[in-house]
């Protein structure tokens, strides 16, 4: 069964589905999207959507705590490389 045939079969089932089945399908779709690789770390490690959101949240927290390097400080740091 090809992708188009499978899609048609699933759509038929979704059209006839009750609320419980629709909720299960929705949960499965959300889980699938969250586990999909959408980015990579600088070390090349894959990040899922959920991991990416966590990384962003941590970066925002670090920024709010003042845990960052200012541009002028970074330029000075580069000279020592």
PyMOL Python script that loads the backbone (N, CA, C, O; Angstrom):
from pymol import cmd

cmd.read_pdbstr("""\
ATOM      1  N   UNK A   1       0.853  -1.173   0.000  1.00  0.00           N
ATOM      2  CA  UNK A   1       0.000   0.000   0.000  1.00  0.00           C
ATOM      3  C   UNK A   1       0.901   1.239   0.000  1.00  0.00           C
ATOM      4  O   UNK A   1       1.773   1.385   0.856  1.00  0.00           O
ATOM      5  N   UNK A   2       0.677   2.120  -0.968  1.00  0.00           N
ATOM      6  CA  UNK A   2       1.466   3.340  -1.078  1.00  0.00           C
ATOM      7  C   UNK A   2       0.974   4.425  -0.125  1.00  0.00           C
ATOM      8  O   UNK A   2      -0.033   4.264   0.564  1.00  0.00           O
ATOM      9  N   UNK A   3       1.702   5.517  -0.104  1.00  0.00           N
ATOM     10  CA  UNK A   3       1.375   6.621   0.800  1.00  0.00           C
ATOM     11  C   UNK A   3      -0.011   7.182   0.498  1.00  0.00           C
ATOM     12  O   UNK A   3      -0.779   7.442   1.425  1.00  0.00           O
ATOM     13  N   UNK A   4      -0.347   7.374  -0.770  1.00  0.00           N
ATOM     14  CA  UNK A   4      -1.649   7.941  -1.123  1.00  0.00           C
ATOM     15  C   UNK A   4      -2.799   7.032  -0.697  1.00  0.00           C
ATOM     16  O   UNK A   4      -3.810   7.495  -0.169  1.00  0.00           O
ATOM     17  N   UNK A   5      -2.630   5.737  -0.933  1.00  0.00           N
ATOM     18  CA  UNK A   5      -3.671   4.780  -0.537  1.00  0.00           C
ATOM     19  C   UNK A   5      -3.824   4.750   0.982  1.00  0.00           C
ATOM     20  O   UNK A   5      -4.937   4.730   1.507  1.00  0.00           O
ATOM     21  N   UNK A   6      -2.703   4.748   1.667  1.00  0.00           N
ATOM     22  CA  UNK A   6      -2.726   4.729   3.129  1.00  0.00           C
ATOM     23  C   UNK A   6      -3.395   5.995   3.664  1.00  0.00           C
ATOM     24  O   UNK A   6      -4.197   5.931   4.595  1.00  0.00           O
ATOM     25  N   UNK A   7      -3.066   7.142   3.074  1.00  0.00           N
ATOM     26  CA  UNK A   7      -3.665   8.405   3.495  1.00  0.00           C
ATOM     27  C   UNK A   7      -5.187   8.358   3.315  1.00  0.00           C
ATOM     28  O   UNK A   7      -5.926   8.798   4.195  1.00  0.00           O
ATOM     29  N   UNK A   8      -5.654   7.833   2.191  1.00  0.00           N
ATOM     30  CA  UNK A   8      -7.100   7.722   1.939  1.00  0.00           C
ATOM     31  C   UNK A   8      -7.772   6.825   2.962  1.00  0.00           C
ATOM     32  O   UNK A   8      -8.862   7.132   3.445  1.00  0.00           O
ATOM     33  N   UNK A   9      -7.119   5.709   3.296  1.00  0.00           N
ATOM     34  CA  UNK A   9      -7.669   4.784   4.295  1.00  0.00           C
ATOM     35  C   UNK A   9      -7.771   5.462   5.660  1.00  0.00           C
ATOM     36  O   UNK A   9      -8.788   5.356   6.346  1.00  0.00           O
ATOM     37  N   UNK A  10      -6.715   6.151   6.034  1.00  0.00           N
ATOM     38  CA  UNK A  10      -6.710   6.830   7.333  1.00  0.00           C
ATOM     39  C   UNK A  10      -7.771   7.922   7.361  1.00  0.00           C
ATOM     40  O   UNK A  10      -8.488   8.061   8.352  1.00  0.00           O
ATOM     41  N   UNK A  11      -7.878   8.695   6.290  1.00  0.00           N
ATOM     42  CA  UNK A  11      -8.883   9.755   6.236  1.00  0.00           C
ATOM     43  C   UNK A  11     -10.299   9.202   6.375  1.00  0.00           C
ATOM     44  O   UNK A  11     -11.140   9.809   7.037  1.00  0.00           O
ATOM     45  N   UNK A  12     -10.565   8.051   5.751  1.00  0.00           N
ATOM     46  CA  UNK A  12     -11.888   7.420   5.892  1.00  0.00           C
ATOM     47  C   UNK A  12     -12.165   7.078   7.356  1.00  0.00           C
ATOM     48  O   UNK A  12     -13.258   7.314   7.871  1.00  0.00           O
ATOM     49  N   UNK A  13     -11.157   6.521   8.003  1.00  0.00           N
ATOM     50  CA  UNK A  13     -11.326   6.146   9.408  1.00  0.00           C
ATOM     51  C   UNK A  13     -11.498   7.378  10.293  1.00  0.00           C
ATOM     52  O   UNK A  13     -12.291   7.359  11.235  1.00  0.00           O
ATOM     53  N   UNK A  14     -10.759   8.447   9.996  1.00  0.00           N
ATOM     54  CA  UNK A  14     -10.859   9.671  10.777  1.00  0.00           C
ATOM     55  C   UNK A  14     -12.242  10.296  10.612  1.00  0.00           C
ATOM     56  O   UNK A  14     -12.823  10.789  11.578  1.00  0.00           O
ATOM     57  N   UNK A  15     -12.761  10.274   9.402  1.00  0.00           N
ATOM     58  CA  UNK A  15     -14.078  10.854   9.150  1.00  0.00           C
ATOM     59  C   UNK A  15     -15.178  10.140   9.934  1.00  0.00           C
ATOM     60  O   UNK A  15     -16.175  10.759  10.306  1.00  0.00           O
ATOM     61  N   UNK A  16     -15.005   8.864  10.182  1.00  0.00           N
ATOM     62  CA  UNK A  16     -16.006   8.081  10.918  1.00  0.00           C
ATOM     63  C   UNK A  16     -15.671   7.932  12.404  1.00  0.00           C
ATOM     64  O   UNK A  16     -16.398   7.266  13.141  1.00  0.00           O
ATOM     65  N   UNK A  17     -14.589   8.540  12.836  1.00  0.00           N
ATOM     66  CA  UNK A  17     -14.097   8.337  14.203  1.00  0.00           C
ATOM     67  C   UNK A  17     -14.947   9.058  15.244  1.00  0.00           C
ATOM     68  O   UNK A  17     -15.541  10.105  14.986  1.00  0.00           O
ATOM     69  N   UNK A  18     -14.980   8.457  16.426  1.00  0.00           N
ATOM     70  CA  UNK A  18     -15.635   9.125  17.560  1.00  0.00           C
ATOM     71  C   UNK A  18     -14.598  10.014  18.268  1.00  0.00           C
ATOM     72  O   UNK A  18     -13.432  10.056  17.877  1.00  0.00           O
ATOM     73  N   UNK A  19     -15.036  10.710  19.296  1.00  0.00           N
ATOM     74  CA  UNK A  19     -14.162  11.662  19.986  1.00  0.00           C
ATOM     75  C   UNK A  19     -12.941  10.976  20.594  1.00  0.00           C
ATOM     76  O   UNK A  19     -11.845  11.538  20.577  1.00  0.00           O
ATOM     77  N   UNK A  20     -13.116   9.784  21.122  1.00  0.00           N
ATOM     78  CA  UNK A  20     -12.004   9.057  21.757  1.00  0.00           C
ATOM     79  C   UNK A  20     -10.905   8.742  20.744  1.00  0.00           C
ATOM     80  O   UNK A  20      -9.726   8.968  21.012  1.00  0.00           O
ATOM     81  N   UNK A  21     -11.294   8.220  19.580  1.00  0.00           N
ATOM     82  CA  UNK A  21     -10.304   7.896  18.557  1.00  0.00           C
ATOM     83  C   UNK A  21      -9.616   9.158  18.049  1.00  0.00           C
ATOM     84  O   UNK A  21      -8.405   9.160  17.830  1.00  0.00           O
ATOM     85  N   UNK A  22     -10.379  10.228  17.860  1.00  0.00           N
ATOM     86  CA  UNK A  22      -9.783  11.486  17.407  1.00  0.00           C
ATOM     87  C   UNK A  22      -8.770  12.018  18.418  1.00  0.00           C
ATOM     88  O   UNK A  22      -7.716  12.526  18.035  1.00  0.00           O
ATOM     89  N   UNK A  23      -9.087  11.903  19.700  1.00  0.00           N
ATOM     90  CA  UNK A  23      -8.158  12.342  20.743  1.00  0.00           C
ATOM     91  C   UNK A  23      -6.884  11.504  20.712  1.00  0.00           C
ATOM     92  O   UNK A  23      -5.788  12.033  20.898  1.00  0.00           O
ATOM     93  N   UNK A  24      -7.021  10.202  20.479  1.00  0.00           N
ATOM     94  CA  UNK A  24      -5.859   9.320  20.412  1.00  0.00           C
ATOM     95  C   UNK A  24      -4.992   9.660  19.198  1.00  0.00           C
ATOM     96  O   UNK A  24      -3.766   9.698  19.297  1.00  0.00           O
ATOM     97  N   UNK A  25      -5.627   9.905  18.064  1.00  0.00           N
ATOM     98  CA  UNK A  25      -4.891  10.258  16.848  1.00  0.00           C
ATOM     99  C   UNK A  25      -4.167  11.583  17.048  1.00  0.00           C
ATOM    100  O   UNK A  25      -3.013  11.733  16.645  1.00  0.00           O
ATOM    101  N   UNK A  26      -4.840  12.538  17.666  1.00  0.00           N
ATOM    102  CA  UNK A  26      -4.234  13.837  17.931  1.00  0.00           C
ATOM    103  C   UNK A  26      -3.024  13.696  18.841  1.00  0.00           C
ATOM    104  O   UNK A  26      -1.985  14.303  18.583  1.00  0.00           O
ATOM    105  N   UNK A  27      -3.141  12.910  19.897  1.00  0.00           N
ATOM    106  CA  UNK A  27      -2.024  12.689  20.820  1.00  0.00           C
ATOM    107  C   UNK A  27      -0.854  12.037  20.096  1.00  0.00           C
ATOM    108  O   UNK A  27       0.298  12.404  20.330  1.00  0.00           O
ATOM    109  N   UNK A  28      -1.130  11.091  19.235  1.00  0.00           N
ATOM    110  CA  UNK A  28      -0.084  10.418  18.462  1.00  0.00           C
ATOM    111  C   UNK A  28       0.618  11.415  17.539  1.00  0.00           C
ATOM    112  O   UNK A  28       1.844  11.413  17.434  1.00  0.00           O
ATOM    113  N   UNK A  29      -0.163  12.265  16.872  1.00  0.00           N
ATOM    114  CA  UNK A  29       0.417  13.258  15.968  1.00  0.00           C
ATOM    115  C   UNK A  29       1.299  14.244  16.728  1.00  0.00           C
ATOM    116  O   UNK A  29       2.383  14.595  16.264  1.00  0.00           O
ATOM    117  N   UNK A  30       0.843  14.683  17.875  1.00  0.00           N
ATOM    118  CA  UNK A  30       1.633  15.616  18.695  1.00  0.00           C
ATOM    119  C   UNK A  30       2.933  14.954  19.140  1.00  0.00           C
ATOM    120  O   UNK A  30       4.003  15.557  19.059  1.00  0.00           O
ATOM    121  N   UNK A  31       2.837  13.725  19.603  1.00  0.00           N
ATOM    122  CA  UNK A  31       4.021  12.992  20.044  1.00  0.00           C
ATOM    123  C   UNK A  31       5.012  12.820  18.892  1.00  0.00           C
ATOM    124  O   UNK A  31       6.220  12.965  19.078  1.00  0.00           O
ATOM    125  N   UNK A  32       4.505  12.516  17.728  1.00  0.00           N
ATOM    126  CA  UNK A  32       5.356  12.343  16.545  1.00  0.00           C
ATOM    127  C   UNK A  32       6.069  13.642  16.213  1.00  0.00           C
ATOM    128  O   UNK A  32       7.274  13.638  15.960  1.00  0.00           O
ATOM    129  N   UNK A  33       5.342  14.753  16.209  1.00  0.00           N
ATOM    130  CA  UNK A  33       5.937  16.050  15.890  1.00  0.00           C
ATOM    131  C   UNK A  33       6.989  16.446  16.911  1.00  0.00           C
ATOM    132  O   UNK A  33       8.027  17.000  16.548  1.00  0.00           O
ATOM    133  N   UNK A  34       6.736  16.170  18.184  1.00  0.00           N
ATOM    134  CA  UNK A  34       7.679  16.550  19.227  1.00  0.00           C
ATOM    135  C   UNK A  34       8.953  15.724  19.187  1.00  0.00           C
ATOM    136  O   UNK A  34      10.001  16.193  19.629  1.00  0.00           O
ATOM    137  N   UNK A  35       8.885  14.495  18.664  1.00  0.00           N
ATOM    138  CA  UNK A  35      10.071  13.658  18.621  1.00  0.00           C
ATOM    139  C   UNK A  35      10.845  13.816  17.309  1.00  0.00           C
ATOM    140  O   UNK A  35      11.939  13.268  17.168  1.00  0.00           O
ATOM    141  N   UNK A  36      10.293  14.554  16.358  1.00  0.00           N
ATOM    142  CA  UNK A  36      10.944  14.773  15.079  1.00  0.00           C
ATOM    143  C   UNK A  36      12.187  15.651  15.276  1.00  0.00           C
ATOM    144  O   UNK A  36      12.146  16.628  16.024  1.00  0.00           O
ATOM    145  N   UNK A  37      13.275  15.304  14.615  1.00  0.00           N
ATOM    146  CA  UNK A  37      14.502  16.088  14.709  1.00  0.00           C
ATOM    147  C   UNK A  37      14.310  17.369  13.911  1.00  0.00           C
ATOM    148  O   UNK A  37      14.024  17.331  12.714  1.00  0.00           O
ATOM    149  N   UNK A  38      14.471  18.518  14.595  1.00  0.00           N
ATOM    150  CA  UNK A  38      14.282  19.799  13.913  1.00  0.00           C
ATOM    151  C   UNK A  38      15.522  20.675  13.952  1.00  0.00           C
ATOM    152  O   UNK A  38      15.572  21.705  13.279  1.00  0.00           O
ATOM    153  N   UNK A  39      16.532  20.279  14.736  1.00  0.00           N
ATOM    154  CA  UNK A  39      17.758  21.074  14.848  1.00  0.00           C
ATOM    155  C   UNK A  39      18.873  20.184  15.369  1.00  0.00           C
ATOM    156  O   UNK A  39      18.656  19.035  15.755  1.00  0.00           O
ATOM    157  N   UNK A  40      20.070  20.748  15.367  1.00  0.00           N
ATOM    158  CA  UNK A  40      21.240  20.039  15.884  1.00  0.00           C
ATOM    159  C   UNK A  40      22.036  20.973  16.787  1.00  0.00           C
ATOM    160  O   UNK A  40      22.063  22.186  16.575  1.00  0.00           O
ATOM    161  N   UNK A  41      22.676  20.402  17.784  1.00  0.00           N
ATOM    162  CA  UNK A  41      23.552  21.189  18.657  1.00  0.00           C
ATOM    163  C   UNK A  41      24.831  21.504  17.893  1.00  0.00           C
ATOM    164  O   UNK A  41      25.061  20.969  16.808  1.00  0.00           O
ATOM    165  N   UNK A  42      25.666  22.377  18.464  1.00  0.00           N
ATOM    166  CA  UNK A  42      26.941  22.691  17.818  1.00  0.00           C
ATOM    167  C   UNK A  42      27.856  21.462  17.770  1.00  0.00           C
ATOM    168  O   UNK A  42      28.782  21.399  16.961  1.00  0.00           O
ATOM    169  N   UNK A  43      27.588  20.490  18.643  1.00  0.00           N
ATOM    170  CA  UNK A  43      28.359  19.239  18.622  1.00  0.00           C
ATOM    171  C   UNK A  43      27.789  18.243  17.619  1.00  0.00           C
ATOM    172  O   UNK A  43      28.351  17.163  17.437  1.00  0.00           O
ATOM    173  N   UNK A  44      26.676  18.591  16.964  1.00  0.00           N
ATOM    174  CA  UNK A  44      26.080  17.704  15.969  1.00  0.00           C
ATOM    175  C   UNK A  44      25.024  16.759  16.510  1.00  0.00           C
ATOM    176  O   UNK A  44      24.561  15.873  15.791  1.00  0.00           O
ATOM    177  N   UNK A  45      24.635  16.935  17.771  1.00  0.00           N
ATOM    178  CA  UNK A  45      23.610  16.072  18.366  1.00  0.00           C
ATOM    179  C   UNK A  45      22.224  16.520  17.899  1.00  0.00           C
ATOM    180  O   UNK A  45      21.935  17.716  17.885  1.00  0.00           O
ATOM    181  N   UNK A  46      21.369  15.573  17.516  1.00  0.00           N
ATOM    182  CA  UNK A  46      20.029  15.952  17.067  1.00  0.00           C
ATOM    183  C   UNK A  46      19.151  16.433  18.229  1.00  0.00           C
ATOM    184  O   UNK A  46      19.281  15.956  19.356  1.00  0.00           O
ATOM    185  N   UNK A  47      18.263  17.377  17.938  1.00  0.00           N
ATOM    186  CA  UNK A  47      17.321  17.893  18.930  1.00  0.00           C
ATOM    187  C   UNK A  47      15.895  17.719  18.414  1.00  0.00           C
ATOM    188  O   UNK A  47      15.578  18.074  17.278  1.00  0.00           O
ATOM    189  N   UNK A  48      15.052  17.168  19.269  1.00  0.00           N
ATOM    190  CA  UNK A  48      13.630  17.085  18.930  1.00  0.00           C
ATOM    191  C   UNK A  48      13.004  18.449  19.196  1.00  0.00           C
ATOM    192  O   UNK A  48      13.639  19.325  19.783  1.00  0.00           O
ATOM    193  N   UNK A  49      11.772  18.623  18.770  1.00  0.00           N
ATOM    194  CA  UNK A  49      11.063  19.884  19.001  1.00  0.00           C
ATOM    195  C   UNK A  49      11.025  20.203  20.496  1.00  0.00           C
ATOM    196  O   UNK A  49      11.259  21.343  20.898  1.00  0.00           O
ATOM    197  N   UNK A  50      10.733  19.201  21.311  1.00  0.00           N
ATOM    198  CA  UNK A  50      10.651  19.408  22.756  1.00  0.00           C
ATOM    199  C   UNK A  50      12.022  19.768  23.340  1.00  0.00           C
ATOM    200  O   UNK A  50      12.125  20.674  24.167  1.00  0.00           O
ATOM    201  N   UNK A  51      13.062  19.068  22.914  1.00  0.00           N
ATOM    202  CA  UNK A  51      14.408  19.377  23.398  1.00  0.00           C
ATOM    203  C   UNK A  51      14.827  20.785  22.974  1.00  0.00           C
ATOM    204  O   UNK A  51      15.464  21.508  23.740  1.00  0.00           O
ATOM    205  N   UNK A  52      14.467  21.164  21.752  1.00  0.00           N
ATOM    206  CA  UNK A  52      14.795  22.492  21.243  1.00  0.00           C
ATOM    207  C   UNK A  52      14.119  23.568  22.089  1.00  0.00           C
ATOM    208  O   UNK A  52      14.735  24.576  22.435  1.00  0.00           O
ATOM    209  N   UNK A  53      12.841  23.345  22.420  1.00  0.00           N
ATOM    210  CA  UNK A  53      12.121  24.288  23.276  1.00  0.00           C
ATOM    211  C   UNK A  53      12.796  24.405  24.643  1.00  0.00           C
ATOM    212  O   UNK A  53      12.908  25.501  25.194  1.00  0.00           O
ATOM    213  N   UNK A  54      13.245  23.274  25.187  1.00  0.00           N
ATOM    214  CA  UNK A  54      13.931  23.283  26.478  1.00  0.00           C
ATOM    215  C   UNK A  54      15.243  24.063  26.391  1.00  0.00           C
ATOM    216  O   UNK A  54      15.576  24.832  27.293  1.00  0.00           O
ATOM    217  N   UNK A  55      15.983  23.861  25.302  1.00  0.00           N
ATOM    218  CA  UNK A  55      17.240  24.591  25.113  1.00  0.00           C
ATOM    219  C   UNK A  55      16.982  26.094  25.024  1.00  0.00           C
ATOM    220  O   UNK A  55      17.726  26.890  25.597  1.00  0.00           O
ATOM    221  N   UNK A  56      15.939  26.477  24.311  1.00  0.00           N
ATOM    222  CA  UNK A  56      15.594  27.898  24.204  1.00  0.00           C
ATOM    223  C   UNK A  56      15.225  28.478  25.561  1.00  0.00           C
ATOM    224  O   UNK A  56      15.642  29.582  25.912  1.00  0.00           O
ATOM    225  N   UNK A  57      14.445  27.730  26.312  1.00  0.00           N
ATOM    226  CA  UNK A  57      14.035  28.199  27.634  1.00  0.00           C
ATOM    227  C   UNK A  57      15.244  28.366  28.545  1.00  0.00           C
ATOM    228  O   UNK A  57      15.329  29.342  29.291  1.00  0.00           O
ATOM    229  N   UNK A  58      16.172  27.428  28.492  1.00  0.00           N
ATOM    230  CA  UNK A  58      17.385  27.520  29.301  1.00  0.00           C
ATOM    231  C   UNK A  58      18.225  28.722  28.883  1.00  0.00           C
ATOM    232  O   UNK A  58      18.772  29.423  29.734  1.00  0.00           O
ATOM    233  N   UNK A  59      18.328  28.962  27.578  1.00  0.00           N
ATOM    234  CA  UNK A  59      19.087  30.118  27.093  1.00  0.00           C
ATOM    235  C   UNK A  59      18.460  31.422  27.574  1.00  0.00           C
ATOM    236  O   UNK A  59      19.171  32.348  27.961  1.00  0.00           O
ATOM    237  N   UNK A  60      17.135  31.496  27.550  1.00  0.00           N
ATOM    238  CA  UNK A  60      16.441  32.691  28.040  1.00  0.00           C
ATOM    239  C   UNK A  60      16.711  32.890  29.536  1.00  0.00           C
ATOM    240  O   UNK A  60      16.952  34.011  29.984  1.00  0.00           O
ATOM    241  N   UNK A  61      16.670  31.812  30.290  1.00  0.00           N
ATOM    242  CA  UNK A  61      16.933  31.891  31.734  1.00  0.00           C
ATOM    243  C   UNK A  61      18.354  32.359  32.004  1.00  0.00           C
ATOM    244  O   UNK A  61      18.579  33.193  32.881  1.00  0.00           O
ATOM    245  N   UNK A  62      19.317  31.825  31.253  1.00  0.00           N
ATOM    246  CA  UNK A  62      20.711  32.229  31.419  1.00  0.00           C
ATOM    247  C   UNK A  62      20.867  33.716  31.109  1.00  0.00           C
ATOM    248  O   UNK A  62      21.577  34.433  31.815  1.00  0.00           O
ATOM    249  N   UNK A  63      20.210  34.168  30.063  1.00  0.00           N
ATOM    250  CA  UNK A  63      20.284  35.586  29.700  1.00  0.00           C
ATOM    251  C   UNK A  63      19.717  36.462  30.819  1.00  0.00           C
ATOM    252  O   UNK A  63      20.308  37.476  31.187  1.00  0.00           O
ATOM    253  N   UNK A  64      18.564  36.056  31.351  1.00  0.00           N
ATOM    254  CA  UNK A  64      17.942  36.836  32.433  1.00  0.00           C
ATOM    255  C   UNK A  64      18.827  36.883  33.675  1.00  0.00           C
ATOM    256  O   UNK A  64      18.807  37.864  34.419  1.00  0.00           O
ATOM    257  N   UNK A  65      19.605  35.820  33.899  1.00  0.00           N
ATOM    258  CA  UNK A  65      20.509  35.772  35.049  1.00  0.00           C
ATOM    259  C   UNK A  65      21.822  36.497  34.766  1.00  0.00           C
ATOM    260  O   UNK A  65      22.689  36.581  35.636  1.00  0.00           O
ATOM    261  N   UNK A  66      21.968  37.016  33.555  1.00  0.00           N
ATOM    262  CA  UNK A  66      23.189  37.728  33.192  1.00  0.00           C
ATOM    263  C   UNK A  66      24.328  36.812  32.801  1.00  0.00           C
ATOM    264  O   UNK A  66      25.484  37.235  32.775  1.00  0.00           O
ATOM    265  N   UNK A  67      24.021  35.571  32.498  1.00  0.00           N
ATOM    266  CA  UNK A  67      25.048  34.590  32.136  1.00  0.00           C
ATOM    267  C   UNK A  67      25.272  34.602  30.625  1.00  0.00           C
ATOM    268  O   UNK A  67      24.854  33.691  29.910  1.00  0.00           O
ATOM    269  N   UNK A  68      25.939  35.651  30.162  1.00  0.00           N
ATOM    270  CA  UNK A  68      26.267  35.764  28.749  1.00  0.00           C
ATOM    271  C   UNK A  68      27.526  36.603  28.617  1.00  0.00           C
ATOM    272  O   UNK A  68      27.964  37.231  29.581  1.00  0.00           O
ATOM    273  N   UNK A  69      28.105  36.614  27.431  1.00  0.00           N
ATOM    274  CA  UNK A  69      29.305  37.394  27.171  1.00  0.00           C
ATOM    275  C   UNK A  69      28.926  38.583  26.297  1.00  0.00           C
ATOM    276  O   UNK A  69      28.354  38.409  25.221  1.00  0.00           O
ATOM    277  N   UNK A  70      29.243  39.778  26.752  1.00  0.00           N
ATOM    278  CA  UNK A  70      28.970  40.983  25.977  1.00  0.00           C
ATOM    279  C   UNK A  70      29.868  41.002  24.745  1.00  0.00           C
ATOM    280  O   UNK A  70      30.932  40.384  24.741  1.00  0.00           O
ATOM    281  N   UNK A  71      29.448  41.701  23.712  1.00  0.00           N
ATOM    282  CA  UNK A  71      30.192  41.744  22.454  1.00  0.00           C
ATOM    283  C   UNK A  71      31.617  42.239  22.668  1.00  0.00           C
ATOM    284  O   UNK A  71      32.559  41.644  22.144  1.00  0.00           O
ATOM    285  N   UNK A  72      31.791  43.319  23.429  1.00  0.00           N
ATOM    286  CA  UNK A  72      33.140  43.851  23.668  1.00  0.00           C
ATOM    287  C   UNK A  72      34.021  42.841  24.386  1.00  0.00           C
ATOM    288  O   UNK A  72      35.197  42.694  24.052  1.00  0.00           O
ATOM    289  N   UNK A  73      33.463  42.143  25.370  1.00  0.00           N
ATOM    290  CA  UNK A  73      34.216  41.116  26.086  1.00  0.00           C
ATOM    291  C   UNK A  73      34.561  39.957  25.157  1.00  0.00           C
ATOM    292  O   UNK A  73      35.648  39.385  25.240  1.00  0.00           O
ATOM    293  N   UNK A  74      33.646  39.625  24.292  1.00  0.00           N
ATOM    294  CA  UNK A  74      33.877  38.530  23.357  1.00  0.00           C
ATOM    295  C   UNK A  74      35.000  38.892  22.381  1.00  0.00           C
ATOM    296  O   UNK A  74      35.835  38.048  22.055  1.00  0.00           O
ATOM    297  N   UNK A  75      35.019  40.121  21.925  1.00  0.00           N
ATOM    298  CA  UNK A  75      36.084  40.559  21.023  1.00  0.00           C
ATOM    299  C   UNK A  75      37.448  40.461  21.706  1.00  0.00           C
ATOM    300  O   UNK A  75      38.435  40.072  21.081  1.00  0.00           O
ATOM    301  N   UNK A  76      37.498  40.815  22.993  1.00  0.00           N
ATOM    302  CA  UNK A  76      38.758  40.710  23.741  1.00  0.00           C
ATOM    303  C   UNK A  76      39.163  39.238  23.876  1.00  0.00           C
ATOM    304  O   UNK A  76      40.340  38.893  23.778  1.00  0.00           O
ATOM    305  N   UNK A  77      38.168  38.385  24.102  1.00  0.00           N
ATOM    306  CA  UNK A  77      38.419  36.950  24.254  1.00  0.00           C
ATOM    307  C   UNK A  77      38.992  36.364  22.966  1.00  0.00           C
ATOM    308  O   UNK A  77      39.887  35.520  23.006  1.00  0.00           O
ATOM    309  N   UNK A  78      38.483  36.807  21.850  1.00  0.00           N
ATOM    310  CA  UNK A  78      38.926  36.285  20.543  1.00  0.00           C
ATOM    311  C   UNK A  78      40.412  36.560  20.336  1.00  0.00           C
ATOM    312  O   UNK A  78      41.127  35.732  19.771  1.00  0.00           O
ATOM    313  N   UNK A  79      40.870  37.712  20.789  1.00  0.00           N
ATOM    314  CA  UNK A  79      42.272  38.075  20.604  1.00  0.00           C
ATOM    315  C   UNK A  79      43.214  37.094  21.290  1.00  0.00           C
ATOM    316  O   UNK A  79      44.358  36.929  20.864  1.00  0.00           O
ATOM    317  N   UNK A  80      42.738  36.440  22.353  1.00  0.00           N
ATOM    318  CA  UNK A  80      43.561  35.482  23.091  1.00  0.00           C
ATOM    319  C   UNK A  80      43.547  34.077  22.478  1.00  0.00           C
ATOM    320  O   UNK A  80      44.232  33.181  22.971  1.00  0.00           O
ATOM    321  N   UNK A  81      42.801  33.891  21.449  1.00  0.00           N
ATOM    322  CA  UNK A  81      42.713  32.567  20.831  1.00  0.00           C
ATOM    323  C   UNK A  81      43.953  32.294  20.102  1.00  0.00           C
ATOM    324  O   UNK A  81      44.095  31.228  19.503  1.00  0.00           O
TER     325      UNK A  81
END
""", "prot")
cmd.dss("prot")
cmd.show_as("cartoon", "prot")
cmd.util.cbc("prot")
cmd.orient("prot")
